[in-house]
Amino acid sequence: MIKKINYLIQTIIIYVFFLAGRLLGLKLSRKLFSFLFLMIGPYIKSNRTINNNLNKFSTTMSSSEKNSLIKEMWKNYGMTFIEYIYLDYFRKRKNHISIEGEHYLNDVVKKKKPVIFISGHFANFELMSMEITKKNINLATIYRPLNNFFLNPFMVYLRKKYVCKNQIQKGVVGVREAIQFIKKNHSIALMIDQRVSEGEKINFFNFPALTTTLPAQLAFKFDLSIVPVFIKRVKDNNFNIEFHKEINPNEFNNKIDLTNKLNFILEKMIEKNPGQWIWTHNRWK
């Protein structure tokens, strides 16, 4: 009962924030919520988890470097939060994003064969799937539902309406849904940077971490290429998306071998822009 009350209070507060953000406009609300998250974030999420994660990421970072990175993370977190209420705005626009490796995306369109897009929670990660669907690529995305069951339906509604209409909840049932979408010639997009209890322990920054092998399993089963995608927030709060060359599963011995490669690619993405990755998740638990 207490949990339900807490979730309800959280939902009301978030709806008030979303309303305020919409009234203030995108530019001003980004500034406000990046400041708010910078101020209150450390009291909501465990600093111990963040510091433990950063110690695994680098043993040579100074305290000032860590503090600077954490501040950047919270600011990005705040902006991404309030940008959810502006997904309709991003859906209509084009000039807020530049794309690198667009020819890799065009190859997917030309081949008319599904692929698996993989990435992590960088910058405003929702915009990656949004841009893929703008290219008229049939896509289904796998998501992790929020613990807050009052708020989750609204977030799913926003994703379905403005990001990608085909949303698959992670889990055993979700895997079956993903397979059905692949059979209907849909590509699949998913994040590979969170801990998955049913995953395999595979090194991530030289420490074993429970990692999803789903991309590798689907790639081998249906002979699908894997396309890594990366997004970062750039000057004036615009975005840059990088599409990487397709990874052929036939070049790897098994799902563990391929998943190791995907973890390595994810590491390089994080090293490239660590301040825009979410360090609050206990990746190595």
DOGULO-237641 format. One record per atom (N, C-alpha, C, O): residue in one letter; x, y, z. Coordinates in steps of 0.02 Angstrom, whole numbers, plus 50000, padded with zeros to 5 digits. Each point is the difference from the previous one (the first is absolute). Example, Ala and Ser with C-alpha at 12.3 -4.5 7.8 and 13.67 -1.06 7.14 Angstrom:
<sites>
A506604971650390;A499555005950000;A500455006050000;A500524999950033;S499305005449931;S500425005950003;S499615005550037;S500255005550008;
</sites>
This chain:
<sites>
M500424994050000;M499585006050000;M500435006350000;M499875004849963;I500654995250078;I500455005750004;I500345001249933;I500075005749977;K500134988749990;K500325000749935;K499535003149949;K500205004349961;K499174993650041;K499505002849954;K499915007550011;K499945003949953;I500044998150111;I499925007150017;I500605004049975;I499935005449972;N500674991850039;N500615003349976;N500005000849925;N500185005349974;Y499624989349991;Y499985000349927;Y499495005349976;Y500125003649952;L499324996750083;L499485004949982;L500255007150010;L499885004349957;I500454997050098;I500285006650014;I500525001849947;I500015005649974;Q500444989550010;Q500515001249949;Q499675001849933;Q500235004649965;T499244991850018;T499665001249936;T499705006949997;T500065003549950;I499624998650104;I499705006750002;I500545005349992;I499915004849962;I500654994450074;I500555004849995;I500275000349929;I500125005449973;I499974988849996;I500274999849931;I499525003249951;I500215003649955;Y499144995250053;Y499515003249957;Y500025007650008;Y499935003749951;V500154998650110;V500065007350012;V500635002749966;V499985005349969;F500574991050037;F500625002049967;F499915000349924;F500215004849967;F499464990150005;F499894999849928;F499575006049977;F500145003049949;L499354998550090;L499575005849984;L500405006550002;L499945004249957;A500464996450096;A500415006050007;A500505000649942;A500105005449973;G500194988950008;G500485000049945;G499685002049935;G500305003549959;R499094994350031;R499655001849937;R499835007449999;R500045003249948;L499774999550110;L499825007050004;L500615004649992;L499965005449971;L500614992350055;L500615004149998;L500335000049932;L500365004749983;G499514990149977;G500344999449936;G500634995750007;G500274999350055;L499954997949890;L500554995250002;L500665003050024;L500344997050041;K499835008849933;K500655003050017;K500065001550074;K500504998250032;L499005005149996;L500025001850070;L499934993950046;L500334999650051;S499234995749930;S499904994150043;S500624995650001;S500144996750051;R500235003049894;R500644996350001;R500475002950053;R500314996450038;K499745010249963;K500445003350049;K499764998650071;K500404998550044;L498955002149967;L499724999150066;L500114992950026;L500224999050056;F499614996049901;F500034993150025;F500704997250001;F500144995450038;S500315007249921;S500704998050007;S500275002450067;S500394996550033;F499405009549988;F500205002750066;F499674996050057;F500344998350048;L499015000349945;L499654996250053;L500304993150010;L500114997950056;F500024998649890;F500294993350005;F500705000250029;F500204995650037;L500175009649946;L500675000850028;L499975001050075;L500434997550037;M499055006049986;M499935001550072;M499714994050039;M500264998350054;I499224998549919;I499644994950039;I500204992849982;I499884995450038;G500435003849903;G500184993249978;G500414996150051;G499854994250013;P500675008950015;P500424996350049;P499624997750062;P500244995550035;Y499185007549979;Y499614998050059;Y499514994449983;Y499724996950045;I500165002049889;I499534994849979;I500354993549983;I499774994650019;K500795005949946;K500384994149979;K500634999450042;K500275004950024;S499964988949984;S500574998650043;S500655002549970;S500204998049945;N500145006550091;N500665002349979;N500504994350003;N500494999949962;R499394995450083;R500464994350007;R500004995949935;R500534997949976;T498875000949996;T499954996249938;T500365003649944;T500384997049962;I499515009550032;I500325004049947;I500764999650007;I500354998849951;N499905002250110;N500734999950010;N500294993149989;N500554999449972;N499094995450049;N500244993149987;N500054998749925;N500474997049976;N499025005349987;N500014999249928;N500585003749967;N500344997449956;L499775008750067;L500545004149972;L500694997050016;L500465000649960;N499604996350098;N500634996950018;N500164994049955;N500584998649986;K498904998049991;K500094994549952;K500165002849931;K500384997049962;F499325008650022;F500115003249935;F500725002549994;F500314999249947;S499945003850106;S500685002849998;S500305000350070;S499685002250047;T500934995549958;T500365000350064;T500455006150004;T500345001150051;T499685002849896;T500465005749997;T499655006750003;T500335005250001;M499004994850002;M499645006450002;M500105003450067;M499984996850053;S500135009749945;S500065003850062;S499305001550027;S499504999149966;S500475003150097;S499365001650031;S499655005649962;S499394999949992;S500995005049985;S499695005649964;S499734997749933;S499475002449977;E500874993049990;E499764997349937;E499364996050010;E499535000549960;K500454995750094;K499394996250016;K499425004750014;K499444999049974;N500685006150066;N499475004750017;N499735003649937;N499405001149994;S501055000649961;S499815003449939;S499574995349957;S499505002249970;L500704991550026;L499634995149960;L499304998850030;L499504999649963;I500474999850103;I499364998950034;I499525005949989;I499414999149990;K500875007050014;K499585005949988;K499725000049929;K499415001649990;E501014996649962;E499784999849931;E499444994749992;E499515001149964;M500584993250070;M499504994749996;M499325002550026;M499494999049968;W500515004350091;W499375002250029;W499675005449956;W499395000049994;K501015004449977;K499725005149956;K499674996849939;K499445002049981;N500904993249990;N499714996549942;N499374996250020;N499514999849963;Y500524997150095;Y499434996250028;Y499385004650004;Y499454998149979;G500655007950048;G499455004850008;G499715002249933;G499405000549992;M501055000949960;M499765002149934;M499634994449965;M499485001149969;T500784992850036;T499674994349968;T499314998950031;T499524998449965;F500445002350101;F499364999250034;F499475004649972;F499454997849982;I500705008750014;I499495004849979;I499884999549925;I499475002249976;E501004995249987;E499904999349927;E499484994849982;E499764999949943;Y500054995850104;Y499474995249987;Y499355003549980;Y499624997549958;I500265008150073;I499375003549986;I500045004049935;I499525003249980;Y501074996649988;Y500105003349936;Y500164995149944;Y500265002049947;L499584991650063;L500134995149947;L499625001649936;L500234998649945;D499175004350063;D499625001949940;D500375005349960;D499985000149939;Y500365004450096;Y500405005349969;Y500584997149961;Y500135001949943;F500234993350088;F500564996849966;F499774995949940;F500354999549949;R499064997550056;R499744995949946;R499905004249936;R500104997549944;K499715008850064;K499865004349942;K500635003349973;K500025002149942;R500494998450099;R500605003949980;R500524995749965;R499994993850004;K500465009649962;K500574996649968;K500675003250019;K500514996750003;N499485009950009;N500635003750009;N500304999450069;N500505003250014;H499204992650031;H500284999150066;H500504994250002;H500324998850051;I499754997649893;I500424994049999;I500434999849938;I499765001449945;S500874996950064;S500444998449944;S500154992650003;S500044997150055;I500054999749888;I500104992849998;I500664998349966;I500145002349945;E500264993750088;E500614997249971;E499884992649983;E499644996550035;G500665001349911;G499914993149980;G499304998749973;G499744994450006;E499955010749966;E499324999249975;E499974994849944;E499484996949988;H501095002249977;H500014995049946;H499894992950027;H499744995749964;Y500475003250099;Y499874993450030;Y499254999050011;Y499734994549992;L499935010950026;L499284999650010;L499654999149932;L499524996349994;N500745007249956;N499714999449933;N500094992949972;N499584997549962;D500974999250058;D500114993149978;D499464995450027;D499774995449966;V500025006050096;V499464996050031;V499365000849959;V499644995249988;V500225011049991;V499405001449960;V500044996349933;V499514997049978;K501075003249991;K500084997049933;K499944992450002;K499704996949957;K500605000150095;K500004992650004;K499314997150017;K499864994249986;K499735010050046;K499324997850019;K500024993750043;K499564995649994;K500955004050048;K500064994350046;K500095002750070;K500375004850010;P499294992350039;P500065002550069;P500724999850026;P500404995849980;V499745008750066;V500635000050037;V499845001050073;V499425001250019;I501094998350023;I499925001450071;I500415006250017;I500615000049993;F499055005350028;F500345006150021;F500144999550075;F499554998550039;I501085002749980;I500174999850071;I500325006650021;I500345003349960;S499544998650103;S500315006150026;S499964999950076;S499884994850030;G500225011150001;G499955000850072;G499635006350017;G499785003749955;H500154997750109;H499615005950023;H500455006250000;H500245002250052;F499865000649889;F500405006049991;F499545005849982;F499504999249965;A500685006850059;A499655006249981;A499244998750001;A499754997150049;N499895005049900;N499294998249995;N499954993949955;N499915000649939;F500144993650091;F500044993649964;F499374998549960;F500034996149952;E499405006850067;E499384998649964;E500035002549927;E499664997349957;L500755007750031;L500025003049933;L500324995449948;L499895000949941;M500494994150082;M500304995349952;M499474996049963;M499994999849939;S499574997050099;S499454996249968;S499555004649960;S499754998049947;M500145008050077;M499585004849964;M500295001449931;M499635000049950;E501025001250046;E500315001549935;E499994993949953;E499935000849940;I500144993350089;I499974993949958;I499304999349968;I499954998549941;T499535002750098;T499334999549973;T499855005549950;T499594999149954;K500745006750053;K499915005349951;K500264998049931;K499805002849950;K500644992350049;K500264997449937;K499544994649971;K500184996549952;N499235002950078;N499514995049978;N500254992850005;N499824995749960;I500605003150090;I500224993250015;I499514997050049;I499865003050052;N499894991249933;N499554996550046;N500404998250063;N500514996649995;L499265005650062;L500404999250061;L499564998350059;L499435002350006;A500844993550039;A499704998750065;A500555001050052;A500564997649990;T499285005750064;T500505001350052;T499844996350064;T499424999550020;I501104998050012;I499924996550064;I500155004950056;I500515003450000;Y499044997150048;Y500095004750055;Y499904996650067;Y499684994850006;R500625008250045;R499904997750069;R499475004550032;R500105006050003;P499354991150020;P499475004150029;P500235003450065;P500424997250036;L499305008649978;L500155003350063;L499714996150058;L499484996849993;N500855003550064;N499724996850060;N499355003450021;N499554996850028;N500405009749958;N499415003850018;N499444998449951;N499995002649944;F499544993250077;F499474997749955;F499475005349987;F499574999049956;F500435006650081;F499565005549985;F500265004149941;F499625002349957;L501044998550041;L500315004249949;L500164996249936;L499995002949945;N500164990750061;N500224996149942;N499535000449940;N500245000849944;P499094998550064;P499565000349942;P500075006549959;P499964999949939;F500145005750096;F500085006349965;F500655000249959;F500015002449944;M500534994950086;M500644999949965;M499974995449939;M500285001649947;V499374992850060;V499924995549943;V499595003449945;V500144999349941;Y499345004350080;Y499595003849952;Y500435004949960;Y499935000449939;L500505003450095;L500435004849966;L500464996649950;L500095002349944;R500204992050077;R500454996449955;R499634997449939;R500255000649944;K499164996550067;K499624997149945;K499785005449950;K500004998949940;K499815006950086;K499745005349957;K500545003749962;K499905002049943;Y500684999150090;Y500505004549970;Y500674996649984;Y500375002549958;V499804992050075;V500654996949990;V499954994149952;V500275000249945;C499374994750076;C499914993949960;C499364996750023;C499914998650059;K499635000149895;K499344997550019;K500034992950028;K499554997950036;N500974998349947;N500064993150023;N500464999650060;N500614999949993;Q499104999750066;Q500384999750063;Q499934993150030;Q499454997450008;I501124999650008;I500024993250027;I500275000350071;I500565002350011;Q499064995350037;Q500244999850069;Q500494994350009;Q499864994449978;K500715007050053;K500524994950008;K499744994150041;K499555000850041;G500744993449946;G499794993950035;G499894994449951;G500095000849940;V499704993550086;V499904994149958;V499475001249947;V500094998249942;V499355004950078;V499475001549953;V500255004949947;V499824999549942;G500585005350081;G500285005049954;G500454996949947;G499995002249943;V500394992750076;V500434996549952;V499574996849945;V500165000349941;R499294996650080;R499544996949951;R499715005349953;R499944998949940;E499895006950089;E499745005549958;E500525002349950;E499855001349942;A500784999450082;A500545002249956;A500084995249941;A500095002249943;I499874991350071;I500074995049947;I499435000749949;I500124999549940;Q499285001850084;Q499435001049955;Q500105006249956;Q499834999949941;F500445005350088;F500135006149962;F500544998849947;F499945002449943;I500574993850075;I500534998449951;I499714996149941;I500175001249942;K499404994150074;K499684996049948;K499565004349954;K499864998249943;K499915007550084;K499605004749959;K500445005449969;K499765005249978;N500904993450020;N500495004449967;N500115006650037;N500115005249969;H499864994650096;H500155005850042;H500704999450030;H500204994650022;S500165010949978;S500635000350038;S499845000850074;S499445001950018;I501054996550024;I499925000450073;I500525004850028;I500584999849980;A499215004550066;A500475004550034;A499984998750075;A499464999350029;L501125000450002;L500024999050073;L500645002850029;L500515000649966;M499465001050098;M500575002450038;M500354994050032;M499684995350023;I500985004849976;I500384994350027;I500425001950061;I500444996350020;D499425009650008;D500455002450052;D499764999050071;D500355001850048;Q499064995249961;Q499754998950068;Q500094992750021;Q500034995549959;R500015003650107;R500084993350027;R499374995949986;R499445002450009;V500664991449968;V499454995649985;V500084993650041;V500494996449992;S499045002450054;S500084994450047;S500064993349966;S500334995550025;E499345003849916;E500044993649965;E500574999949949;E500054995449960;G500385009750042;G500555000449952;G500614995950020;G499984996250049;E500555004649912;E500634996450012;E500505004950030;E500005006049984;K500444991450060;K500525004350028;K500565000849949;K500384995449986;I499665010749987;I500495001549948;I500365006450020;I499695004650027;N500964995749961;N500405005750022;N499755006649969;N499865000549940;F500095004450104;F499825006849980;F500465004650038;F499955000650061;F500505002749904;F500555003850030;F500394995550048;F500185002050055;N499954991949922;N500434995150035;N499704997150063;N500354996750039;F499015004549972;F499654997050058;F499394996149974;F499645002549957;P500254991450068;P499424996149977;P499345003450017;P499905002350056;A499664998049895;A499355003250009;A499474996049963;A500104997849944;L499335001250089;L499464996449968;L499765003949938;L499795005850005;T500264991049938;T499905003449936;T499504996249957;T500014993849998;T499555009849968;T499524996849956;T500364996949940;T500435003249969;T499384990850014;T500264996749939;T499474999849946;T500084996849948;L499365006750064;L499444999849952;L500195002349930;L499814996749952;P500565008950040;P500195001949932;P500384994549963;P499874998649942;A500604998250093;A500394994749969;A499564993949984;A500074997049946;Q499485001350099;Q499564994349988;Q499565001149939;Q499934995649958;L499775010350037;L499575001649943;L500405000349936;L499784997949947;A500835004950058;A500425000649941;A500184993249971;A499964999049939;F500224996350104;F500174993249977;F499394996249976;F500024996649948;K499435004050088;K499404996249983;K499715002049932;K499774995849962;F500235010850024;F499685002549939;F500495002949949;F499805003149951;D500864995950062;D500525002549956;D499925007549988;D499975002449943;L500005001350112;L499915007349997;L500645003650018;L500364998050046;S499795007349917;S500565004350019;S499815004450059;S499415001250013;I501105001050023;I499905004550057;I500305006849984;I500575000549977;V499045004750034;V500235006849985;V500055004050065;V499495001750029;P501124999949994;P500075004250059;P499825007349984;P500145002549946;V499535000750102;V499795007049993;V500225003950062;V499984997350056;F500225008949934;F500225004150056;F499725007049991;F500005002749945;I499785000350109;I499745006949998;I500355004250053;I500164997650054;K499965008649929;K500295004750049;K499685006849993;K499795002049946;R500195001650109;R499745006850002;R500585004749983;R500544999450028;V499345005149925;V500535004449977;V499805007350012;V499545001450039;K500805003149929;K499915007250011;K499275002149991;K499654997549955;D500125007050087;D499325002749998;D499474994750010;D499435000649976;N500764994050059;N499544994450015;N499704996949937;N499424997950000;N500985002049947;N499834995849943;N500324993250011;N500314998850052;F499614996849900;F500244993150009;F500374997549938;F499885002349944;N500574993150069;N500354996649945;N499904992550010;N500134997350054;I499664999349893;I499914992850002;I500494996749953;I500085002249943;E500264992650082;E500474996249959;E499724993049988;E499854996450048;F500105001749889;F499844993149983;F500654996649978;F500365002749958;H499774991450070;H500624996549985;H499894994549949;H499434998149985;K501114999549989;K499984994649950;K499684993750029;K500094998450059;E499534998249900;E499674993850022;E500514994950024;E500544999249971;I499264997250081;I500414994550027;I499684993449977;I499424998750013;N500974997349952;N499764993649974;N500094994650053;N500574998650019;P498894998350005;P500074994950053;P500414993949979;P500284996550041;N499755002349893;N500374994149975;N500755000650009;N500374995249989;E499865010850030;E500715001050012;E500204998250073;E500575000850019;F498944996850020;F500124998450070;F499834992750014;F499594997049965;N500745000250085;N499924992950015;N499334998350032;N499714994849985;N500065009550059;N499394998650038;N499725006450030;N500285005449989;K499184994050048;K499665006050028;K500445003750050;K499975006150005;I500444990250033;I500445003350049;I500545004049965;I500155005650020;D500144991549929;D500515003449960;D499725006549971;D500335005250003;L499084994549969;L499695005949970;L499815005150054;L500095006049990;T499644991750066;T499815004650054;T500615003650029;T499955005850019;N500614990749985;N500625003250020;N500175005949954;N500205005350024;K499714993649912;K500135005349951;K499525005950011;K500225005849997;L499154992850016;L499515005450011;L500175003950064;L499935006150001;N500284990450051;N500205003450062;N500605004549987;N500045005650027;F500434992149932;F500595004049983;F499795006449964;F500265005450014;I499274993949939;I499755005949963;I499665004950048;I500105006049995;L499514991350051;L499675004250050;L500515003750044;L499915005950015;E500614990650005;E500545003250038;E500285006049963;E500115005350030;K500024993949906;K500285005449960;K499525005949995;K500215005749999;M499144992849997;M499505005349999;M500025004050065;M499985006250000;I500074990350056;I500015003350066;I500645004150008;I499975005650025;E500594991649954;E500645003650005;E499995006449959;E500315005050017;K499324994849928;K499965005849955;K499615005750032;K500145005949987;N499364992550054;N499585005350029;N499724997750068;N499404999050006;P501035000150044;P499774997150064;P499515004450039;P499614997350039;G500395009249950;G499565004450037;G499274999649979;G499565002650034;Q500314994049910;Q499314999449977;Q499744992850005;Q499484998449972;W500884997450064;W499754993350014;W499724999950071;W500235003950042;I499294991849972;I499684999850066;I500404995450047;I499984993949993;W500375009150054;W500434996350046;W499644997850063;W500304996950044;T499065004649962;T499634998450061;T499784992650003;T499824997550053;H500204999249890;H499794993049997;H500564995450026;H500585000849980;N499254994550064;N500514995650029;N500174994449950;N499764994450006;R500655007449946;R500154995549944;R500364993650022;R499914994849969;W500495005650084;W500424994350019;W499744996550063;W500394996550032;K498985004449985;K499734997150061;K500034992449998;K499794996650047;
</sites>
